[in-house]
Amino acid sequence: MSLDKRLGQRFLPYGANYLDWSDLRELREAVGQGVLFRYQTEGESVASRLERRVAERLGARHVLAVHNCTEALRLVLISTRPRTGDLVHIPAVTFVAVAGAVLASGLVPVLVDVDESLSLDPSLLPAGAERVITAHMEGAVAPLPEGVPYVVEDCAQALGARFPDGRHVGTAGYAGTFSFHHNKVLTSGEGGLVTTGDPDAWATMRRYHDHGSARVPGHYPTWDADAHFGENFVTSEGVAAIQFQQFRHLDEVLAGLERHHAIAMDGLPSRPDLRVLPRAAGDVKTSVRFRWESRELRDAAVAALTARSIANWTLGKYLLPEHPVLTGRRSLYADGFPWNLAPEGPLALSRDGFARTRDLLDRTLCVPLSPELTEAEQILAVKDLRQTLEAV
Ligand SMILES: *Cc1c(COP(=O)(O)O)cnc(C)c1O
């Protein structure tokens, strides 16, 4: 395939470039045995093997596979046994799924402004905050708040990232959530995982995700004295099998991103009105983030890159204080649940009404990196990027 063609496909998720029939042995096995339900037999399911593999690789005590990261967030929140209407502090800059998971759990999101790196600023949290979701956006490791009973790390965009002390994201708080949606580090189309170090939390989530039951694999579910209502978030062997294949390539994807990032840092455009945002050593280098001096220049850069078919994106879509679901307090419930449980006043914490954040987002531009390219192709891609940005 030509380089232009391969670069033109950059909207493929990272992991999808590594999908290959010859490497899908778990899927062949599941299909060959005619078993796609994880609790069909007493033997170890592909889903359980996946959970074991992820736990080992990330240093997580417990892992539970679910359908997607939104469900994973919801499951984690419910496992904390909240009261309906309890507040959950979430980043003002993240995908709306985070707010959706909070609301769908009968809880009320409070938007907390972000710092210069666009991560939730823990210094804005009120004393006594009980539940905080922080998101490691675009592989950038966010600081975690201290003294909060339930810190949830949304790692949808940061599988494989590490804190400065070496721990993987998703293992430092109460629980971590991961996505295998199309656009994430690895993909199975849809797919999600929960990690937690708390065995009771894991047991509660395992029950809730399987109709509140204490199921023994290979048997019909049972409901004992501790039973509660639940839902069905049980993953499929087919999806788990693809996740397993994808996981085999995690190190290759991460190394490819590191290499491409290093090449990009060596060949960046030099302009006084353009800054490259620093990346920490433990970040997953899914993109290079640029900050322009003005929104006009940023918009001109978007147009120039797009005209040359160089993939790029901006982050305004993540500004939740301007999202219609939040500004309009939208809900399908006739009584407006759970917004009807919200306290009076704005559900937001910011020093300046998000003005600085709006400005940062308006001037930010992200260019994805391509782990699957050879080194020679990455050098060419960076040259192309540099020339295009210098001509803006
Ligand atoms: C993608 C994403 C989600 C939702 O993940 P799904 O698996 O699509 O439900 C949640 N949070 C963040 C930050 C995301 O990027």
The ligand as an SDF file (V2000), in Angstrom:
LIG
                    3D

 15 15  0  0  0  0  0  0  0  0999 V2000
  -14.6950    6.7910   24.3720 C   0  0  0  0  0  0  0  0  0  0  0  0
  -14.7720    7.3480   25.7070 C   0  0  0  0  0  0  0  0  0  0  0  0
  -15.7200    6.9000   26.6320 C   0  0  0  0  0  0  0  0  0  0  0  0
  -16.8120    5.9420   26.2640 C   0  0  0  0  0  0  0  0  0  0  0  0
  -16.3290    4.7030   25.8700 O   0  0  0  0  0  0  0  0  0  0  0  0
  -17.3160    3.6730   25.1490 P   0  0  0  0  0  0  0  0  0  0  0  0
  -16.5510    2.3790   25.1940 O   0  0  0  0  0  0  0  0  0  0  0  0
  -17.5030    4.1650   23.7480 O   0  0  0  0  0  0  0  0  0  0  0  0
  -18.5790    3.6190   25.9010 O   0  0  0  0  0  0  0  0  0  0  0  0
  -15.6850    7.3960   27.9030 C   0  0  0  0  0  0  0  0  0  0  0  0
  -14.7650    8.3100   28.2710 N   0  0  0  0  0  0  0  0  0  0  0  0
  -13.8510    8.7850   27.4070 C   0  0  0  0  0  0  0  0  0  0  0  0
  -12.8490    9.7860   27.8770 C   0  0  0  0  0  0  0  0  0  0  0  0
  -13.8370    8.3360   26.0880 C   0  0  0  0  0  0  0  0  0  0  0  0
  -12.9400    8.8200   25.2380 O   0  0  0  0  0  0  0  0  0  0  0  0
  1  2  1  0
  2  3  1  0
  2 14  2  0
  3  4  1  0
  3 10  2  0
  4  5  1  0
  5  6  1  0
  6  7  2  0
  6  8  1  0
  6  9  1  0
 10 11  1  0
 11 12  2  0
 12 13  1  0
 12 14  1  0
 14 15  1  0
M  END
$$$$
